[in-house]
Amino acid sequence: MRLLKLLELMRRHLKPLVRVCCAVLILLVVLDAIPAVVDKHHAHTSAERIPGFWTGFGFAGCLLIIFLSKWYGKGGIVVREDYYDE
């Protein structure tokens, strides 16, 4: 029941929630750009030296998972509710 109430609360306050998530994402990129906070001396690739690389990589990965799962669902996994009534 607690999870359901949390989801309803998040749905009611969607705009502030999106703003907070965007602010956290921006904060992570800014903190990653400060050399005293994140040591990039031992980076394995040159891409890891780009400020916010892993933040952007994770965000792009999440978007990819969301869009691929929607595409896969519309491709035949999701059926009508009355599928078994025939």
C-alpha positions, 0 to 999 in steps of 0.5 A: 500500500505504501508503494501505491501511495508513493506512486500516486503522490509522484503522479500528482506532483509530476512537474516538481519531480521532473525539475528535481530530477533535472537539477540532480542530473545537472548537479552531477555533471557540475560535480564531475567537472570539478577535479577536486571532487572526481579524480580522473587521473586513472581514467581508462579511456579518453571519453571518461575524462569528459565531464558528465560522461557517465551521467550522460551515458547512464541517462542515454542507456535509460532512454534506450531501454524505455524506447526499446521496451515500448517498441517491443511491447507494441510489436506484439507482446501487449495484446487486447484485454479481450484476447481470450474471449474469442 
